[in-house]
Amino acid sequence: MMVLYSGTTCPFSHRCRFVLFEKGMDFEIRDVDLFNRPEDISIMNPYGQVPILADRDLVIYESNIINEYIDERFPHPQLMPVDPIQRARVRLLLLNFEREVFVHVQELERLEAKKADKPLDKTSEKVAEKARTIIRDQLSKLSPVLMKSSYIMGEEFSMIDLALAPLLWRLGHYGIELPKTAAPVLKYAERIFARPAFAEALTPSEKVMRR
Ligand SMILES: N[C@@H](CCC(=O)N[C@@H](CS)C(=O)NCC(=O)O)C(=O)O
């Protein structure tokens, strides 16, 4: 059985939990306490991060890599497009989002962990504010696309939507408010949150991030 090592508030682990529930197969989720990281995490992932997926002899990390593997192992419902051209486009978009949006999400997560020890100093507060502004602006740019179609790639829910969902869920939690012009993005988020697998994948700590 596949085992996912997951952080209970980690947006990247959230992506993989979401995929597992979309597929509706057998799996086990092991919660990892990042403040008291078990030794085997750094053995399985040299970067010491979650999520990590173990499937018999295979151990992989990086949420998007894990998700593509699960999608190939369990093709229904298919989350990557069948057409190679569209697949390439999805992969490129995933990379763009990692570089332009999720690096800033990671920064906010790092600062959040730091805040658990002591209040943030002014420099860290500035870094957090900059990260929030970039995320807000990048997400707002999706409005024109989402005015025309239900999901980023058209009418079909895909891996891109799935990768963005944990961030959309955390906007309030991160203190990010989208402008009124980004209403299509918020409607799109509600469409994703309405998926049964999305609700099933939420941990108790994630459920209370948004009311
Ligand atoms: N690019 C990675 C990011 C994973 C990540 O940043 N995980 C965080 C938790 S949300 C982590 O394990 N942090 C502990 C650390 O970096 O030491 C992915 O997509 O899987």
PDBQT file of the ligand as one rigid body, heavy atoms in Angstrom, charges set to zero:
ROOT
HETATM    1  N1  LIG A 301       8.876  21.786  -3.363  1.00  0.00    +0.000 N 
HETATM    2  C1  LIG A 301       8.490  20.927  -2.279  1.00  0.00    +0.000 C 
HETATM    3  C2  LIG A 301       8.217  21.780  -1.058  1.00  0.00    +0.000 C 
HETATM    4  C3  LIG A 301       7.962  20.952   0.207  1.00  0.00    +0.000 C 
HETATM    5  C4  LIG A 301       8.053  21.800   1.476  1.00  0.00    +0.000 C 
HETATM    6  O1  LIG A 301       8.415  22.989   1.433  1.00  0.00    +0.000 OA
HETATM    7  N2  LIG A 301       7.719  21.170   2.613  1.00  0.00    +0.000 N 
HETATM    8  C5  LIG A 301       7.854  21.828   3.890  1.00  0.00    +0.000 C 
HETATM    9  C6  LIG A 301       6.556  21.738   4.696  1.00  0.00    +0.000 C 
HETATM   10  S1  LIG A 301       5.238  22.599   3.948  1.00  0.00    +0.000 SA
HETATM   11  C7  LIG A 301       8.916  21.139   4.720  1.00  0.00    +0.000 C 
HETATM   12  O2  LIG A 301       9.013  19.927   4.729  1.00  0.00    +0.000 OA
HETATM   13  N3  LIG A 301       9.684  21.940   5.448  1.00  0.00    +0.000 N 
HETATM   14  C8  LIG A 301      10.709  21.475   6.338  1.00  0.00    +0.000 C 
HETATM   15  C9  LIG A 301      12.059  21.932   5.891  1.00  0.00    +0.000 C 
HETATM   16  O3  LIG A 301      12.192  22.517   4.804  1.00  0.00    +0.000 OA
HETATM   17  O4  LIG A 301      12.998  21.709   6.647  1.00  0.00    +0.000 OA
HETATM   18  C10 LIG A 301       7.261  20.101  -2.705  1.00  0.00    +0.000 C 
HETATM   19  O5  LIG A 301       6.535  20.537  -3.606  1.00  0.00    +0.000 OA
HETATM   20  O6  LIG A 301       7.075  18.992  -2.196  1.00  0.00    +0.000 OA
ENDROOT
TORSDOF 0
